[in-house]
């Protein structure tokens, strides 16, 4: 059963990340400055994950509104 | 598990609940879904193996999964190494050192004095008799845990005022406090923080307001399912963001999310704790918690006192949130939406519950069956729990499987989603209203026809009598009399609804199932012991309808016998019964009745009993029916010779000696004065006996019976040569005479002469004589007074009814009255 973006955002960062690992597909990973940025496809949308490389802390797990997100990251 | 088990306490015999529970649980055991053992040699995580099949365990109450925490395991092992497997001394003498450490840690955890008990149940048994006294009043919530009720029952003998109120109804609680506050030293309200079956919560803020408003009001709460998962240091749902109220005592479990064992009883002050520690029965006489459990508890307490507990709580909360979301998406009938780790999905009937648990096991998920006596029969459900060990995908897959399997199980068992929502008193979601009714499906598939009539005049006399002649007083004419009498009356209890249902095989044209139903107001204590009814009647002086309910029943309050015809030789009898259940359920909705009663089963076999239980009916003992079969004697002397030695002696002393004092007559054409007198004799009996407590029958009935050719009135008059003078009618019996049976239905006596002339015993004897003279095959002497009836040759026939109750509150309230009355 799919979650909507809004429903996904009701959860905390850790849960969101677990939902990605359990239900999502890892699409790409890119290192930008001191962050590791990953893109997951989960349910019907993409999710951006920011992880601080030094502290290994999750900083952001947010659904992406831009449907061309993969092209954006490929361009970086 | 809440106090539904109380309901049957008032029924006769009192071991009925054991029989019903045995039947239901044993059925679950036979089907391989209850009393299971894991096959695993070791456990880690939430996978268990049952009967060779690995399944995900959705039944654990260890919500934080601390049982696998290495710190608890190590501490437990170390405690055994240090103190042995047990320290076997009463806590009144010596406790192992770990107890002191744990008590200190728990004091910090709750910020209040604590006493540790071997189990939460023993904690309540330690607390309640010490904290509450005969000068207090105890009010229990309708759904408080059975362990609390067990402890409360100990107070009944002390004369403590005990009452029950509807679940979570704070308005009613406040009314009770106001009514009782000038009569009792303290008024205690006993409730659960989180209710164990449906996972719903007590309105703690409102209870605190009442505690602040009324000085006499005290609160006792069991927070077993809230421990660890809520609040500062995991101190539970009640104390989550709340102070410990000075007029509260709290019992909680160390055996669920705390993952060790035992119970913790928490108090507002040291003196209260000291008193329970000193005087609580199980703390003097029962064994202690053992070192392995104490070691684990100390380690668990240290985790609770660290910040780690909050991340564990948060992790569980997220999983609960996800579960709620999934339940909504899959549109499962959740009974109480909340943020707790216990979930209950209604399935309505036991047969659907068994079916679903089996299906879930086959699909790889273990869930609990929520069934009688933990919940009312019609409120069967699937109870499951969420712990930190569950992954989100396990939760999603389990719920999607449940949604898929529930549809199949409902179809297989002939139940609809609409039935589920209605059984739990919930609004039916619109999409479920489109659900196709089962009746029409069975109808079409099997060519069974349901014929429903609202009056006996609509039913063909020959067709009805073909089925029901010789079954009792309810042949066509008998029902005509009942309909005429119990319609258009002033008092609500004298107006009955009549429904006649024939389910026919349309190919043979013969009835497979036939019955008539009456809907009327019954006294809930009808079958209770007389002393219980006497207590209830004192309250009916001001409130005539106190503890009464509208009931739809096969037969009527004025008929006895085989009211439900089932042609067991038909291959469709079970389908026909399903159609009958469906029809009765519709009528229950239409008339808004609380209970359904299928009456007067005598020789009930296992197949029929299981079938009725599967469909949500529980068995109830009715008073034994007494029947005289042996009527082929030729003379009164031969009758006497056939009596047992003991009955002969009784007969000589109590009956024969007085026989010539009476003139026995049959009155066919009574005057209005006669009827008035007979009615007054009936009222004597009615007012004198509460054994079968019903509303007083209307005079109109007596006039109708007295002039009906299917009935006769047997009169016992004292002879002119007796000391009392001229032919006074001192006994009257209204008897149904048509068919093969002689059925005395109503009796009236003049008690002024009963002691001297033994009128009742003489009446029984004369009834047997009259029945034999008329050439009847049996004399049905009816319910109650079995010993007296046996003395005139009657044989006792155990009789049962099968019941369904929508709202069990009245039955629970009656059980509470019964508990108090019988303890006195």
Interface residues (C-beta under 8 A of the other chain):
Chain A: X1 X3 X7 X10 X11 X12 X14 X15 X18 X19 X22 X23
Chain B: X314 X315 X318 X321 X322 X325 X326 X329 X330 X391 X392 X393 X396 X399 X400
